[in-house]
């Protein structure tokens, strides 16, 4: 039994080279969006870490956060 990804790969191999190139560009572009999203979250995490280190904010343990959320 073929898995969907294997069937798709077989279909892609049947495409002309220029079409495969265009498809690859689109797939890579979609992955780049994920990297941009990850980079944005990394920036937020770094900012929060800096706020904790500077004393502008305090850290809470996971159990503290869950307790607060349950209380709300």
OpenMM code with the backbone's topology and positions (N, CA, C; nanometers):
from openmm import Vec3, app, unit

residues = "UNK UNK UNK UNK UNK UNK UNK UNK UNK UNK UNK UNK UNK UNK UNK UNK UNK UNK UNK UNK UNK UNK UNK UNK UNK UNK UNK UNK UNK UNK UNK UNK UNK UNK UNK UNK UNK UNK UNK UNK UNK UNK UNK UNK UNK UNK UNK UNK UNK UNK UNK UNK UNK UNK UNK UNK UNK UNK UNK UNK UNK UNK UNK UNK UNK UNK UNK UNK UNK UNK UNK UNK".split()
positions = [
    Vec3(0.0837, -0.1187, 0.0000),
    Vec3(0.0000, 0.0000, 0.0000),
    Vec3(0.0876, 0.1242, 0.0000),
    Vec3(0.0586, 0.2172, -0.0884),
    Vec3(0.1339, 0.3413, -0.0947),
    Vec3(0.0819, 0.4400, 0.0074),
    Vec3(0.1738, 0.5089, 0.0688),
    Vec3(0.1367, 0.6194, 0.1552),
    Vec3(0.1163, 0.7431, 0.0687),
    Vec3(0.0322, 0.8372, 0.1133),
    Vec3(0.0074, 0.9572, 0.0316),
    Vec3(0.1351, 1.0307, -0.0087),
    Vec3(0.2322, 1.0389, 0.0810),
    Vec3(0.3548, 1.1129, 0.0492),
    Vec3(0.4334, 1.0418, -0.0614),
    Vec3(0.4306, 0.9086, -0.0595),
    Vec3(0.5011, 0.8340, -0.1631),
    Vec3(0.4338, 0.8537, -0.2989),
    Vec3(0.3011, 0.8509, -0.2996),
    Vec3(0.2267, 0.8738, -0.4240),
    Vec3(0.2538, 1.0133, -0.4774),
    Vec3(0.2546, 1.1097, -0.3875),
    Vec3(0.2814, 1.2476, -0.4274),
    Vec3(0.4221, 1.2601, -0.4852),
    Vec3(0.5187, 1.1963, -0.4200),
    Vec3(0.6568, 1.2020, -0.4691),
    Vec3(0.6676, 1.1419, -0.6089),
    Vec3(0.5969, 1.0330, -0.6322),
    Vec3(0.5985, 0.9714, -0.7647),
    Vec3(0.5389, 1.0658, -0.8697),
    Vec3(0.4293, 1.1338, -0.8324),
    Vec3(0.3678, 1.2292, -0.9251),
    Vec3(0.4614, 1.3456, -0.9547),
    Vec3(0.5275, 1.3943, -0.8511),
    Vec3(0.6188, 1.5078, -0.8686),
    Vec3(0.7319, 1.4697, -0.9622),
    Vec3(0.7825, 1.3484, -0.9516),
    Vec3(0.8923, 1.3038, -1.0383),
    Vec3(0.8512, 1.3008, -1.1854),
    Vec3(0.7226, 1.2924, -1.2126),
    Vec3(0.6728, 1.2895, -1.3503),
    Vec3(0.6631, 1.4293, -1.4115),
    Vec3(0.6715, 1.5321, -1.3279),
    Vec3(0.6617, 1.6698, -1.3774),
    Vec3(0.7884, 1.7096, -1.4518),
    Vec3(0.7762, 1.8037, -1.5447),
    Vec3(0.8960, 1.8569, -1.6100),
    Vec3(0.9842, 1.9287, -1.5069),
    Vec3(1.1097, 1.9390, -1.5379),
    Vec3(1.2070, 1.9991, -1.4461),
    Vec3(1.1662, 2.1382, -1.3992),
    Vec3(1.1189, 2.2239, -1.4910),
    Vec3(1.0825, 2.3598, -1.4511),
    Vec3(0.9625, 2.3600, -1.3554),
    Vec3(0.8688, 2.2677, -1.3738),
    Vec3(0.7546, 2.2592, -1.2830),
    Vec3(0.7992, 2.2099, -1.1447),
    Vec3(0.8915, 2.1138, -1.1414),
    Vec3(0.9444, 2.0667, -1.0124),
    Vec3(1.0176, 2.1790, -0.9399),
    Vec3(1.0902, 2.2609, -1.0163),
    Vec3(1.1611, 2.3746, -0.9579),
    Vec3(1.0625, 2.4734, -0.8966),
    Vec3(0.9552, 2.5034, -0.9692),
    Vec3(0.8534, 2.5951, -0.9167),
    Vec3(0.7883, 2.5388, -0.7914),
    Vec3(0.7592, 2.4096, -0.7930),
    Vec3(0.6994, 2.3450, -0.6765),
    Vec3(0.7945, 2.3499, -0.5569),
    Vec3(0.9201, 2.3219, -0.5813),
    Vec3(1.0195, 2.3274, -0.4746),
    Vec3(1.0284, 2.4678, -0.4153),
    Vec3(1.0278, 2.5692, -0.4998),
    Vec3(1.0315, 2.7077, -0.4518),
    Vec3(0.9129, 2.7372, -0.3601),
    Vec3(0.7957, 2.6874, -0.3984),
    Vec3(0.6762, 2.7122, -0.3166),
    Vec3(0.6841, 2.6390, -0.1826),
    Vec3(0.7339, 2.5165, -0.1848),
    Vec3(0.7472, 2.4401, -0.0602),
    Vec3(0.8477, 2.5076, 0.0322),
    Vec3(0.9611, 2.5473, -0.0209),
    Vec3(1.0631, 2.6141, 0.0601),
    Vec3(1.0091, 2.7459, 0.1161),
    Vec3(0.9361, 2.8205, 0.0362),
    Vec3(0.8765, 2.9464, 0.0831),
    Vec3(0.7822, 2.9209, 0.1993),
    Vec3(0.7065, 2.8116, 0.1942),
    Vec3(0.6152, 2.7817, 0.3047),
    Vec3(0.6927, 2.7474, 0.4313),
    Vec3(0.8079, 2.6842, 0.4172),
    Vec3(0.8915, 2.6527, 0.5332),
    Vec3(0.9545, 2.7790, 0.5894),
    Vec3(0.9898, 2.8726, 0.5015),
    Vec3(1.0472, 2.9986, 0.5474),
    Vec3(0.9489, 3.0740, 0.6349),
    Vec3(0.8186, 3.0650, 0.6038),
    Vec3(0.7186, 3.1306, 0.6879),
    Vec3(0.7233, 3.0732, 0.8280),
    Vec3(0.7441, 2.9415, 0.8391),
    Vec3(0.7560, 2.8797, 0.9706),
    Vec3(0.8789, 2.9314, 1.0435),
    Vec3(0.9882, 2.9500, 0.9703),
    Vec3(1.1099, 3.0021, 1.0326),
    Vec3(1.0897, 3.1449, 1.0802),
    Vec3(1.0152, 3.2238, 1.0023),
    Vec3(0.9859, 3.3610, 1.0442),
    Vec3(0.9021, 3.3599, 1.1723),
    Vec3(0.8054, 3.2696, 1.1776),
    Vec3(0.7209, 3.2558, 1.2963),
    Vec3(0.8075, 3.2158, 1.4168),
    Vec3(0.8945, 3.1178, 1.3986),
    Vec3(0.9841, 3.0746, 1.5064),
    Vec3(1.0753, 3.1881, 1.5504),
    Vec3(1.1266, 3.2649, 1.4566),
    Vec3(1.2146, 3.3771, 1.4901),
    Vec3(1.1391, 3.4822, 1.5704),
    Vec3(1.0137, 3.5058, 1.5349),
    Vec3(0.9329, 3.6039, 1.6090),
    Vec3(0.9119, 3.5572, 1.7527),
    Vec3(0.8818, 3.4281, 1.7707),
    Vec3(0.8647, 3.3764, 1.9071),
    Vec3(0.9971, 3.3791, 1.9844),
    Vec3(1.1075, 3.3511, 1.9165),
    Vec3(1.2390, 3.3597, 1.9810),
    Vec3(1.2651, 3.5012, 2.0309),
    Vec3(1.2256, 3.6008, 1.9519),
    Vec3(1.2448, 3.7405, 1.9919),
    Vec3(1.1606, 3.7738, 2.1151),
    Vec3(1.0365, 3.7244, 2.1186),
    Vec3(0.9505, 3.7477, 2.2355),
    Vec3(1.0117, 3.6820, 2.3589),
    Vec3(1.0597, 3.5592, 2.3444),
    Vec3(1.1209, 3.4885, 2.4566),
    Vec3(1.2455, 3.5623, 2.5065),
    Vec3(1.3275, 3.6110, 2.4154),
    Vec3(1.4482, 3.6842, 2.4545),
    Vec3(1.4120, 3.8128, 2.5273),
    Vec3(1.3076, 3.8812, 2.4808),
    Vec3(1.2638, 4.0047, 2.5461),
    Vec3(1.2138, 3.9749, 2.6878),
    Vec3(1.1360, 3.8700, 2.7029),
    Vec3(1.0850, 3.8338, 2.8355),
    Vec3(1.1982, 3.7922, 2.9280),
    Vec3(1.2951, 3.7202, 2.8744),
    Vec3(1.4106, 3.6795, 2.9537),
    Vec3(1.4880, 3.8025, 3.0013),
    Vec3(1.5055, 3.8999, 2.9133),
    Vec3(1.5763, 4.0231, 2.9498),
    Vec3(1.4987, 4.0986, 3.0582),
    Vec3(1.3661, 4.1000, 3.0487),
    Vec3(1.2845, 4.1671, 3.1496),
    Vec3(1.2991, 4.1003, 3.2856),
    Vec3(1.3064, 3.9681, 3.2865),
    Vec3(1.3255, 3.8959, 3.4128),
    Vec3(1.4633, 3.9242, 3.4700),
    Vec3(1.5660, 3.9195, 3.3856),
    Vec3(1.7025, 3.9450, 3.4320),
    Vec3(1.7201, 4.0876, 3.4838),
    Vec3(1.6495, 4.1832, 3.4245),
    Vec3(1.6632, 4.3224, 3.4675),
    Vec3(1.5780, 4.3541, 3.5903),
    Vec3(1.4891, 4.2612, 3.6260),
    Vec3(1.4016, 4.2846, 3.7401),
    Vec3(1.2718, 4.3551, 3.7029),
    Vec3(1.2525, 4.3868, 3.5758),
    Vec3(1.1300, 4.4529, 3.5316),
    Vec3(1.0105, 4.3578, 3.5392),
    Vec3(1.0385, 4.2284, 3.5428),
    Vec3(0.9334, 4.1272, 3.5500),
    Vec3(0.9863, 4.0111, 3.6328),
    Vec3(0.8954, 3.9291, 3.6833),
    Vec3(0.9378, 3.8118, 3.7592),
    Vec3(0.8880, 3.6855, 3.6907),
    Vec3(0.9613, 3.5792, 3.7097),
    Vec3(0.9250, 3.4510, 3.6503),
    Vec3(0.8279, 3.3777, 3.7414),
    Vec3(0.7441, 3.2960, 3.6832),
    Vec3(0.6523, 3.2116, 3.7590),
    Vec3(0.6746, 3.0678, 3.7148),
    Vec3(0.6630, 2.9764, 3.8087),
    Vec3(0.6795, 2.8350, 3.7734),
    Vec3(0.5564, 2.7880, 3.6967),
    Vec3(0.5712, 2.6789, 3.6280),
    Vec3(0.4589, 2.6233, 3.5539),
    Vec3(0.3408, 2.5927, 3.6436),
    Vec3(0.3680, 2.5378, 3.7617),
    Vec3(0.2583, 2.5046, 3.8532),
    Vec3(0.1868, 2.6304, 3.9023),
    Vec3(0.2616, 2.7397, 3.9226),
    Vec3(0.1991, 2.8656, 3.9619),
    Vec3(0.1060, 2.9189, 3.8522),
    Vec3(0.1520, 2.9107, 3.7292),
    Vec3(0.0714, 2.9598, 3.6166),
    Vec3(-0.0550, 2.8762, 3.6034),
    Vec3(-0.0438, 2.7448, 3.6135),
    Vec3(-0.1613, 2.6585, 3.6020),
    Vec3(-0.2594, 2.6871, 3.7148),
    Vec3(-0.2080, 2.7068, 3.8368),
    Vec3(-0.2963, 2.7389, 3.9495),
    Vec3(-0.3709, 2.8691, 3.9259),
    Vec3(-0.3022, 2.9709, 3.8730),
    Vec3(-0.3684, 3.0978, 3.8435),
    Vec3(-0.4760, 3.0812, 3.7377),
    Vec3(-0.4457, 3.0046, 3.6343),
    Vec3(-0.5430, 2.9828, 3.5272),
    Vec3(-0.6652, 2.9077, 3.5776),
    Vec3(-0.6451, 2.8098, 3.6640),
    Vec3(-0.7590, 2.7351, 3.7205),
    Vec3(-0.8448, 2.8253, 3.8089),
    Vec3(-0.7787, 2.9149, 3.8797),
    Vec3(-0.8516, 3.0056, 3.9683),
    Vec3(-0.9396, 3.1004, 3.8883),
    Vec3(-0.8902, 3.1442, 3.7718),
    Vec3(-0.9674, 3.2341, 3.6863),
    Vec3(-1.0864, 3.1625, 3.6301),
] * unit.nanometer
topology = app.Topology()
chain = topology.addChain("A")
for resn in residues:
    res = topology.addResidue(resn, chain)
    for name in ("N", "CA", "C"):
        topology.addAtom(name, app.Element.getBySymbol(name[0]), res)
